[in-house]
Amino acid sequence: MSESKYEKHYSDEGFWAKLKKSAKDAGSKVVYSGLLLYYAVQSPKTPLKARVQIYGALGYLILPIDLVPDFLPVVGYVDDLGALGLALGAVAQSIDQEVKQKAKDKLKDLFGEEALKSQEVMEVDSEIVVDSKDTEVSKDTKID
């Protein structure tokens, strides 16, 4: 299994420092996606291959230098969201209700109750459900 080049940049301290510093600028979609991945990697149900993908995406999120610098208004977190979204799609089957609830509880702490009802959070949740269903269907599909 190849190690992501960004995995080495991940640490719990770096993740929380990035969220504390940038949560408002990054927005609820980036933060919620990051929280889902953070709590999924903490779950004993998450397989090693998924953990490697998650560490890579979270490492990219906290890396101070991105393809698109985070300090740029509006577009600064587009690349981070892309990396997080790819990882979410790849590890969707590892994101259960417990992981979602922990992420939502923390999102509520950071942004308030209204963030849980935002379109951005609902979009992320719907993408996870779709990806999980697709994964289940593909597991059950036999190729002759």
C-alpha positions, 0 to 999 in steps of 0.5 A: 500500500503506497503512503500518501505524500500528504499523510506525513503532514497530519497530526491531531494537534495540527488538525485542531490548530487549523480548525481553530484558526480557519473554521470561519474562513473555510466554512461549514462544508470544509469543516464538516468534511474534515470532522467526518474524516477525523472521527472516521479515522478515530473509529476502530471500524475504519479499515487501514486502507481507508485510514491511509486515505483519510490521513492523506486528505487531512494532511493536505488540509493542514499543510500550510502551502496548497495548490490554492493558498487558503488566504485567498478569499472565496477560492482559498479552500476549494482545493482542500474541499476537493481533497476532502471530498475525494477521501469522503467518497473513497471511505464513505462506508466507514462513516457510520451514524456515530461518526456523523453525530460526533462531527455534527456535535463538534460542528455545532460547537464551532458554528452553532445550531444553524450550521447543522441545517445548512445546505452545505452540510446536507450536501455532504451527508447526501454524498456520503449516503449515495457513495455508501449505497453505490459501494453496497451495490457494487459489492453485491454485483457479480461479474460473470 
